[in-house]
Amino acid sequence: MGFFNPDMAGILPISIILDILVYWLVIGFSGLIFIRNRKIVSQVLFPLGALGGIALLSITAFSITHSPTSAILPLGLPDLPFHIRLDALSTFFLFLLGISSTGICFFSSGYFSRDGNFSPGLVCLQFHLFLVSMAFVFLADDAYLFMIAWETMAMSSYFLVVTDHKVPEIRKAGYIYLLMAHISATAVLLCFGVLQKAGLQGIGGSYTFDMMRHLNLDNFWATTAFLLALFGFGAKAGLLPVHVWLPEAHPAAPSPVSALMSGVMLKTAIYGFLRVTFDLLHLQIWWWGILVLTLGLITAFFGVIFSAVQNDMKRLLAYSSIENIGIIMSGIGLTITFQSYHMQALASLALIATLYHCLNHACFKSLLFLATGSVLHATEERNLGKLGGLIHRMPWVAVLALIGTLAIAGLPPLNGFVSEWLLLQTFLLTAGFPQPYLNMLVPVAAAGLVLATALAAYVMVKFYALIFLGQPREKKLLEAKDANYWERLGLSWLASCCVLLGLFPVEVIKLLNAVPGLLIGQALGKVTSQTNWLFLTPISPDRASYSPMLFFSATTIIILITFLGVRLFYHGRVRRTTAWGCGYPMQTFRMQETAESFGQPIRTIFSPFFRMRSELPSPSDPAPHYHNITEDRFWYVLYFPIGRFIRFLSNLFGRIQQGRISIYLLYSFLTLILLLLLI
């Protein structure tokens, strides 16, 4: 393909990855050939796409420790070719894309086989364009290709979000998403412009990342580029206060698209921020880290409390994604702070924990979004207050969703516990900062992290209990059917990843270790050299260690002993009867906890964070309902005033646009006179 690199052995992985991306494009455009053939698209094309995901994760798993490889593609403009680079950072995120896309493609085979108001072939094209554009974001080694891939990713995901475009709420969600995507792209483009302009010596090659890596920016220009990157990539990731698109777009999209957006697309913003901060900028300043750490913790706390009061299961997961992005950003902030004080060992540990949580979130959040898709197809209901008891009707989905629920709640021995435990260990090892106020701040931040993760477990109890446990709250739930074969395969793939990433953390860290070696300059050596696969010791065994296999084995043995003890010694003496209902004789589904009752304590304790309003029923309503609506204050404090100001400016300019040529000539004449006076 016209690569310019003498190391042919190093070119091999990048060549295979490019072949996989071409393969995905061929599958996508094949959807146009079978644009109305739902069976071919769902039963052939999407499974073939899953095979591409397996190939991608396989090649990246074996090449993550390779030295960086660069290439020039025979594409682009004559003087602006596309540059790509495969290093440890891009390889890790491509690995993440491979894991998630495999399970999501398998699930999509069953999901899109059902009837719907969409063209299956067109969805197939947009879906695979989305995959390819995200991959090129990770591979891009110049600002030109990065921005093209970034905008292609935004447009393809927008069309996927508005798949059911006949619904006004979905069109509105798509508009908000597209608007925030372009605001994000503008900030990222300005960031690259600062990096390019500050060190521009000539036109040739000035837009490449390789040129930017060799810049020696002063603190002002470096800070400007960093803040633009924080705003641009933060808007794409859902960082406060530019998060408002996320809880609107994710519920509006089809569930496989929601899984791909939450599991992978949000990570493109994390990748971009890491690339700019640790690769393209030559310095890190301590207050950058404190700023990112503070924003991350506030975002995590905000996301989890809003997730707790949601009644829509997909909006609940969307706000949960905001919480997890906050945890990831707090880990990046801690990494920047350590790096600014040349504490490379702790910076490496913080970065490993951050990357591990990125991978974990891609698995368990994709799994949960797909599970909600199965529930939505089976029940045509997304309101938590109208679900319940589906564990008897959908046992496959219930069991696999339980794995994702336990993982996102941070319970051992699943993967969510490992990354959160590593990040907490990093917080607890921060007593050596030169500034005493930092030594006081970090323990407070650690307490905030613990609170956010504890509330996340509370939210997941609400999520799982209201959907799968108890009695059905609607009669139509009695007719719900379990997921089909392809959906089970996709769910099982992601659930298996959650288990394996939790049971073998040392092996995973060995793969991730190349990333801090590239960005920080020091890998996390003690985890991989002084311990075996059984024990995870972040710093040293006398400080902290964790063995997921021993925990899993002990838990399994206790459960088996308890089960056998009950069966052998108490069999025949167990009397089954209905649960005591406080003396109330009529036991119906209305005796159960509701979505509102689960969220009421959070709504009461954290009421200043919410904007609450009530809708009283009309006296003439034959079936009156009382609605208590919880809204995001940022809409009314920040976005609505901006919208009113823009509308005011539009009306102002509309008044001077009279549509008369004489008026326009007068404007031109007055402008010319003004310019002459200024000159």
TAZI-V755467 format. One record per residue. N is the residue number from 1. RES is the residue in three letters. PHI is phi as a letter, one per 30 degrees, with the letter a starting at -180 (* if undefined). BURIAL is b if it has 16 or more other C-alpha atoms within 10 Angstrom, else e. Layout:
BEGIN
N/RES/PHI/BURIAL ; N/RES/PHI/BURIAL
END
This chain:
BEGIN
1/MET/*/e ; 2/GLY/i/e ; 3/PHE/d/b ; 4/PHE/c/e ; 5/ASN/a/e ; 6/PRO/d/e ; 7/ASP/d/e ; 8/MET/d/e ; 9/ALA/d/e ; 10/GLY/d/b ; 11/ILE/d/b ; 12/LEU/e/e ; 13/PRO/d/b ; 14/ILE/d/b ; 15/SER/d/e ; 16/ILE/d/e ; 17/ILE/d/b ; 18/LEU/d/b ; 19/ASP/d/e ; 20/ILE/d/b ; 21/LEU/d/b ; 22/VAL/d/e ; 23/TYR/e/b ; 24/TRP/d/b ; 25/LEU/d/b ; 26/VAL/d/b ; 27/ILE/d/b ; 28/GLY/d/b ; 29/PHE/d/b ; 30/SER/d/b ; 31/GLY/d/b ; 32/LEU/d/b ; 33/ILE/d/e ; 34/PHE/c/b ; 35/ILE/d/b ; 36/ARG/c/e ; 37/ASN/d/e ; 38/ARG/d/b ; 39/LYS/d/b ; 40/ILE/d/b ; 41/VAL/d/b ; 42/SER/d/b ; 43/GLN/c/b ; 44/VAL/b/e ; 45/LEU/d/b ; 46/PHE/d/b ; 47/PRO/d/b ; 48/LEU/d/b ; 49/GLY/d/b ; 50/ALA/d/b ; 51/LEU/d/b ; 52/GLY/d/b ; 53/GLY/d/b ; 54/ILE/d/b ; 55/ALA/d/b ; 56/LEU/d/b ; 57/LEU/d/b ; 58/SER/d/e ; 59/ILE/d/b ; 60/THR/d/b ; 61/ALA/d/b ; 62/PHE/d/e ; 63/SER/c/b ; 64/ILE/d/b ; 65/THR/d/b ; 66/HIS/d/e ; 67/SER/d/e ; 68/PRO/e/b ; 69/THR/b/b ; 70/SER/c/b ; 71/ALA/a/b ; 72/ILE/c/b ; 73/LEU/c/e ; 74/PRO/d/e ; 75/LEU/b/e ; 76/GLY/j/e ; 77/LEU/c/e ; 78/PRO/e/e ; 79/ASP/c/e ; 80/LEU/b/b ; 81/PRO/d/b ; 82/PHE/d/b ; 83/HIS/c/b ; 84/ILE/b/b ; 85/ARG/b/b ; 86/LEU/c/b ; 87/ASP/b/b ; 88/ALA/d/b ; 89/LEU/d/b ; 90/SER/d/b ; 91/THR/d/b ; 92/PHE/d/b ; 93/PHE/d/b ; 94/LEU/d/b ; 95/PHE/d/b ; 96/LEU/d/b ; 97/LEU/d/b ; 98/GLY/d/b ; 99/ILE/d/b ; 100/SER/d/b ; 101/SER/d/b ; 102/THR/d/b ; 103/GLY/d/b ; 104/ILE/d/b ; 105/CYS/d/b ; 106/PHE/e/b ; 107/PHE/d/b ; 108/SER/d/b ; 109/SER/e/b ; 110/GLY/d/b ; 111/TYR/d/b ; 112/PHE/d/b ; 113/SER/d/b ; 114/ARG/d/e ; 115/ASP/d/e ; 116/GLY/a/e ; 117/ASN/d/e ; 118/PHE/a/e ; 119/SER/c/b ; 120/PRO/d/b ; 121/GLY/d/b ; 122/LEU/d/b ; 123/VAL/d/b ; 124/CYS/d/b ; 125/LEU/d/b ; 126/GLN/d/b ; 127/PHE/d/b ; 128/HIS/d/b ; 129/LEU/d/b ; 130/PHE/d/b ; 131/LEU/d/b ; 132/VAL/d/b ; 133/SER/d/b ; 134/MET/d/b ; 135/ALA/d/b ; 136/PHE/d/b ; 137/VAL/d/b ; 138/PHE/d/b ; 139/LEU/d/b ; 140/ALA/e/b ; 141/ASP/b/b ; 142/ASP/a/b ; 143/ALA/d/b ; 144/TYR/d/b ; 145/LEU/d/b ; 146/PHE/e/b ; 147/MET/d/b ; 148/ILE/d/e ; 149/ALA/d/b ; 150/TRP/d/b ; 151/GLU/d/b ; 152/THR/d/b ; 153/MET/d/b ; 154/ALA/d/b ; 155/MET/d/b ; 156/SER/d/b ; 157/SER/d/b ; 158/TYR/d/b ; 159/PHE/d/b ; 160/LEU/d/b ; 161/VAL/d/b ; 162/VAL/c/b ; 163/THR/e/b ; 164/ASP/c/b ; 165/HIS/d/b ; 166/LYS/d/e ; 167/VAL/d/e ; 168/PRO/e/e ; 169/GLU/d/e ; 170/ILE/d/b ; 171/ARG/d/b ; 172/LYS/d/b ; 173/ALA/d/b ; 174/GLY/d/b ; 175/TYR/d/b ; 176/ILE/d/b ; 177/TYR/d/b ; 178/LEU/d/b ; 179/LEU/d/e ; 180/MET/d/b ; 181/ALA/d/b ; 182/HIS/d/b ; 183/ILE/d/b ; 184/SER/d/b ; 185/ALA/d/b ; 186/THR/d/e ; 187/ALA/d/b ; 188/VAL/d/b ; 189/LEU/d/b ; 190/LEU/d/b ; 191/CYS/d/b ; 192/PHE/d/b ; 193/GLY/d/e ; 194/VAL/d/b ; 195/LEU/d/b ; 196/GLN/d/b ; 197/LYS/d/e ; 198/ALA/d/b ; 199/GLY/b/e ; 200/LEU/d/b ; 201/GLN/c/e ; 202/GLY/a/e ; 203/ILE/d/e ; 204/GLY/d/e ; 205/GLY/i/b ; 206/SER/d/b ; 207/TYR/c/b ; 208/THR/d/b ; 209/PHE/d/b ; 210/ASP/d/b ; 211/MET/d/b ; 212/MET/d/b ; 213/ARG/d/e ; 214/HIS/c/e ; 215/LEU/d/b ; 216/ASN/b/e ; 217/LEU/d/b ; 218/ASP/d/e ; 219/ASN/d/e ; 220/PHE/d/e ; 221/TRP/d/b ; 222/ALA/d/b ; 223/THR/d/b ; 224/THR/d/e ; 225/ALA/d/b ; 226/PHE/d/b ; 227/LEU/d/b ; 228/LEU/d/b ; 229/ALA/d/b ; 230/LEU/d/b ; 231/PHE/d/b ; 232/GLY/d/b ; 233/PHE/d/b ; 234/GLY/d/b ; 235/ALA/d/b ; 236/LYS/d/b ; 237/ALA/d/b ; 238/GLY/j/b ; 239/LEU/d/b ; 240/LEU/d/b ; 241/PRO/c/b ; 242/VAL/c/b ; 243/HIS/c/b ; 244/VAL/d/b ; 245/TRP/d/b ; 246/LEU/d/b ; 247/PRO/d/b ; 248/GLU/c/b ; 249/ALA/d/b ; 250/HIS/d/b ; 251/PRO/d/b ; 252/ALA/d/b ; 253/ALA/d/b ; 254/PRO/e/b ; 255/SER/e/b ; 256/PRO/d/b ; 257/VAL/d/b ; 258/SER/e/b ; 259/ALA/d/b ; 260/LEU/d/b ; 261/MET/d/b ; 262/SER/d/b ; 263/GLY/d/b ; 264/VAL/b/b ; 265/MET/d/b ; 266/LEU/d/b ; 267/LYS/d/b ; 268/THR/d/b ; 269/ALA/d/b ; 270/ILE/d/b ; 271/TYR/e/b ; 272/GLY/d/b ; 273/PHE/d/b ; 274/LEU/d/b ; 275/ARG/d/b ; 276/VAL/d/b ; 277/THR/d/b ; 278/PHE/c/b ; 279/ASP/c/b ; 280/LEU/d/b ; 281/LEU/c/b ; 282/HIS/d/b ; 283/LEU/b/b ; 284/GLN/b/b ; 285/ILE/c/b ; 286/TRP/e/b ; 287/TRP/d/e ; 288/TRP/e/b ; 289/GLY/d/b ; 290/ILE/d/b ; 291/LEU/d/b ; 292/VAL/d/b ; 293/LEU/d/b ; 294/THR/d/b ; 295/LEU/d/b ; 296/GLY/d/b ; 297/LEU/d/b ; 298/ILE/d/b ; 299/THR/d/b ; 300/ALA/d/b ; 301/PHE/d/b ; 302/PHE/d/b ; 303/GLY/d/b ; 304/VAL/d/b ; 305/ILE/d/b ; 306/PHE/d/b ; 307/SER/d/b ; 308/ALA/d/b ; 309/VAL/c/b ; 310/GLN/d/b ; 311/ASN/c/b ; 312/ASP/c/b ; 313/MET/d/b ; 314/LYS/d/b ; 315/ARG/d/b ; 316/LEU/e/b ; 317/LEU/d/b ; 318/ALA/d/b ; 319/TYR/d/b ; 320/SER/d/b ; 321/SER/d/b ; 322/ILE/d/b ; 323/GLU/d/b ; 324/ASN/d/b ; 325/ILE/d/b ; 326/GLY/d/b ; 327/ILE/d/b ; 328/ILE/d/b ; 329/MET/d/b ; 330/SER/d/b ; 331/GLY/d/b ; 332/ILE/d/b ; 333/GLY/d/b ; 334/LEU/d/b ; 335/THR/d/b ; 336/ILE/d/b ; 337/THR/d/b ; 338/PHE/d/b ; 339/GLN/d/b ; 340/SER/d/b ; 341/TYR/c/e ; 342/HIS/h/e ; 343/MET/c/b ; 344/GLN/d/b ; 345/ALA/d/b ; 346/LEU/d/b ; 347/ALA/d/b ; 348/SER/d/b ; 349/LEU/d/b ; 350/ALA/d/b ; 351/LEU/d/b ; 352/ILE/d/b ; 353/ALA/d/b ; 354/THR/d/b ; 355/LEU/d/b ; 356/TYR/d/b ; 357/HIS/d/b ; 358/CYS/e/b ; 359/LEU/d/b ; 360/ASN/d/b ; 361/HIS/d/b ; 362/ALA/d/b ; 363/CYS/d/b ; 364/PHE/d/b ; 365/LYS/d/b ; 366/SER/d/b ; 367/LEU/e/b ; 368/LEU/d/b ; 369/PHE/d/b ; 370/LEU/d/b ; 371/ALA/d/b ; 372/THR/d/b ; 373/GLY/d/b ; 374/SER/d/b ; 375/VAL/d/b ; 376/LEU/d/b ; 377/HIS/d/b ; 378/ALA/d/b ; 379/THR/c/b ; 380/GLU/h/e ; 381/GLU/b/b ; 382/ARG/b/b ; 383/ASN/d/b ; 384/LEU/d/b ; 385/GLY/d/b ; 386/LYS/c/b ; 387/LEU/c/b ; 388/GLY/k/b ; 389/GLY/i/b ; 390/LEU/d/b ; 391/ILE/d/b ; 392/HIS/d/b ; 393/ARG/c/b ; 394/MET/b/b ; 395/PRO/d/e ; 396/TRP/d/b ; 397/VAL/d/b ; 398/ALA/d/b ; 399/VAL/d/e ; 400/LEU/d/b ; 401/ALA/d/b ; 402/LEU/d/b ; 403/ILE/d/b ; 404/GLY/d/b ; 405/THR/d/b ; 406/LEU/d/b ; 407/ALA/d/b ; 408/ILE/d/b ; 409/ALA/d/b ; 410/GLY/i/b ; 411/LEU/c/b ; 412/PRO/d/b ; 413/PRO/c/b ; 414/LEU/d/b ; 415/ASN/d/b ; 416/GLY/d/b ; 417/PHE/d/b ; 418/VAL/d/b ; 419/SER/d/b ; 420/GLU/d/b ; 421/TRP/d/b ; 422/LEU/d/b ; 423/LEU/d/b ; 424/LEU/d/b ; 425/GLN/d/b ; 426/THR/d/b ; 427/PHE/d/b ; 428/LEU/d/e ; 429/LEU/c/e ; 430/THR/c/b ; 431/ALA/d/e ; 432/GLY/c/e ; 433/PHE/d/e ; 434/PRO/d/e ; 435/GLN/d/e ; 436/PRO/d/e ; 437/TYR/d/e ; 438/LEU/d/b ; 439/ASN/d/e ; 440/MET/d/e ; 441/LEU/d/e ; 442/VAL/d/b ; 443/PRO/d/b ; 444/VAL/d/e ; 445/ALA/d/b ; 446/ALA/d/b ; 447/ALA/d/e ; 448/GLY/d/b ; 449/LEU/d/b ; 450/VAL/d/e ; 451/LEU/d/e ; 452/ALA/d/b ; 453/THR/d/b ; 454/ALA/d/e ; 455/LEU/d/b ; 456/ALA/d/b ; 457/ALA/d/b ; 458/TYR/d/b ; 459/VAL/d/b ; 460/MET/d/b ; 461/VAL/d/b ; 462/LYS/d/b ; 463/PHE/e/b ; 464/TYR/d/b ; 465/ALA/d/b ; 466/LEU/d/b ; 467/ILE/d/b ; 468/PHE/c/b ; 469/LEU/c/b ; 470/GLY/i/b ; 471/GLN/c/b ; 472/PRO/d/b ; 473/ARG/c/b ; 474/GLU/b/e ; 475/LYS/d/e ; 476/LYS/d/e ; 477/LEU/d/b ; 478/LEU/d/e ; 479/GLU/c/e ; 480/ALA/d/b ; 481/LYS/c/b ; 482/ASP/d/b ; 483/ALA/d/b ; 484/ASN/d/e ; 485/TYR/d/e ; 486/TRP/d/b ; 487/GLU/d/b ; 488/ARG/d/b ; 489/LEU/d/b ; 490/GLY/d/b ; 491/LEU/d/b ; 492/SER/d/b ; 493/TRP/e/b ; 494/LEU/d/b ; 495/ALA/d/b ; 496/SER/d/e ; 497/CYS/d/b ; 498/CYS/d/b ; 499/VAL/d/b ; 500/LEU/d/e ; 501/LEU/d/b ; 502/GLY/d/b ; 503/LEU/d/b ; 504/PHE/b/b ; 505/PRO/d/b ; 506/VAL/d/b ; 507/GLU/d/b ; 508/VAL/d/b ; 509/ILE/d/b ; 510/LYS/d/b ; 511/LEU/d/b ; 512/LEU/d/b ; 513/ASN/d/b ; 514/ALA/d/b ; 515/VAL/d/b ; 516/PRO/d/b ; 517/GLY/d/b ; 518/LEU/d/b ; 519/LEU/d/b ; 520/ILE/c/b ; 521/GLY/j/e ; 522/GLN/a/b ; 523/ALA/d/b ; 524/LEU/d/b ; 525/GLY/d/b ; 526/LYS/d/e ; 527/VAL/d/b ; 528/THR/c/b ; 529/SER/c/e ; 530/GLN/c/e ; 531/THR/b/b ; 532/ASN/c/e ; 533/TRP/d/b ; 534/LEU/d/b ; 535/PHE/c/b ; 536/LEU/c/b ; 537/THR/b/b ; 538/PRO/e/b ; 539/ILE/c/b ; 540/SER/a/e ; 541/PRO/d/e ; 542/ASP/d/e ; 543/ARG/d/e ; 544/ALA/a/e ; 545/SER/a/e ; 546/TYR/b/b ; 547/SER/b/b ; 548/PRO/d/b ; 549/MET/d/b ; 550/LEU/d/e ; 551/PHE/d/e ; 552/PHE/d/e ; 553/SER/d/e ; 554/ALA/d/e ; 555/THR/d/e ; 556/THR/d/e ; 557/ILE/d/e ; 558/ILE/d/e ; 559/ILE/d/e ; 560/LEU/d/e ; 561/ILE/d/e ; 562/THR/d/e ; 563/PHE/d/e ; 564/LEU/d/e ; 565/GLY/d/e ; 566/VAL/d/e ; 567/ARG/d/e ; 568/LEU/d/e ; 569/PHE/c/e ; 570/TYR/c/e ; 571/HIS/d/e ; 572/GLY/j/e ; 573/ARG/c/e ; 574/VAL/c/e ; 575/ARG/c/e ; 576/ARG/c/e ; 577/THR/a/e ; 578/THR/d/e ; 579/ALA/d/e ; 580/TRP/d/e ; 581/GLY/c/e ; 582/CYS/i/e ; 583/GLY/i/e ; 584/TYR/d/e ; 585/PRO/d/e ; 586/MET/c/e ; 587/GLN/c/e ; 588/THR/b/e ; 589/PHE/d/e ; 590/ARG/d/e ; 591/MET/d/e ; 592/GLN/d/e ; 593/GLU/d/e ; 594/THR/c/b ; 595/ALA/d/b ; 596/GLU/d/b ; 597/SER/d/e ; 598/PHE/d/b ; 599/GLY/d/b ; 600/GLN/e/e ; 601/PRO/d/e ; 602/ILE/d/b ; 603/ARG/d/b ; 604/THR/d/e ; 605/ILE/d/e ; 606/PHE/c/e ; 607/SER/e/e ; 608/PRO/d/e ; 609/PHE/d/b ; 610/PHE/c/b ; 611/ARG/c/e ; 612/MET/c/e ; 613/ARG/b/e ; 614/SER/c/e ; 615/GLU/c/e ; 616/LEU/d/e ; 617/PRO/d/e ; 618/SER/d/e ; 619/PRO/e/e ; 620/SER/c/e ; 621/ASP/d/e ; 622/PRO/d/e ; 623/ALA/b/e ; 624/PRO/d/e ; 625/HIS/b/e ; 626/TYR/c/e ; 627/HIS/c/e ; 628/ASN/c/e ; 629/ILE/c/e ; 630/THR/c/b ; 631/GLU/b/b ; 632/ASP/d/e ; 633/ARG/d/e ; 634/PHE/d/b ; 635/TRP/d/e ; 636/TYR/d/e ; 637/VAL/d/e ; 638/LEU/c/e ; 639/TYR/d/e ; 640/PHE/d/e ; 641/PRO/d/e ; 642/ILE/d/e ; 643/GLY/d/e ; 644/ARG/d/e ; 645/PHE/d/e ; 646/ILE/d/e ; 647/ARG/d/e ; 648/PHE/d/e ; 649/LEU/d/e ; 650/SER/d/e ; 651/ASN/d/e ; 652/LEU/d/e ; 653/PHE/d/e ; 654/GLY/d/e ; 655/ARG/d/e ; 656/ILE/d/e ; 657/GLN/c/e ; 658/GLN/d/e ; 659/GLY/i/e ; 660/ARG/c/e ; 661/ILE/d/e ; 662/SER/d/e ; 663/ILE/d/e ; 664/TYR/d/e ; 665/LEU/d/e ; 666/LEU/d/e ; 667/TYR/e/e ; 668/SER/d/e ; 669/PHE/d/e ; 670/LEU/d/e ; 671/THR/d/e ; 672/LEU/d/e ; 673/ILE/d/e ; 674/LEU/d/e ; 675/LEU/d/e ; 676/LEU/d/e ; 677/LEU/d/e ; 678/LEU/d/e ; 679/ILE/d/e
END
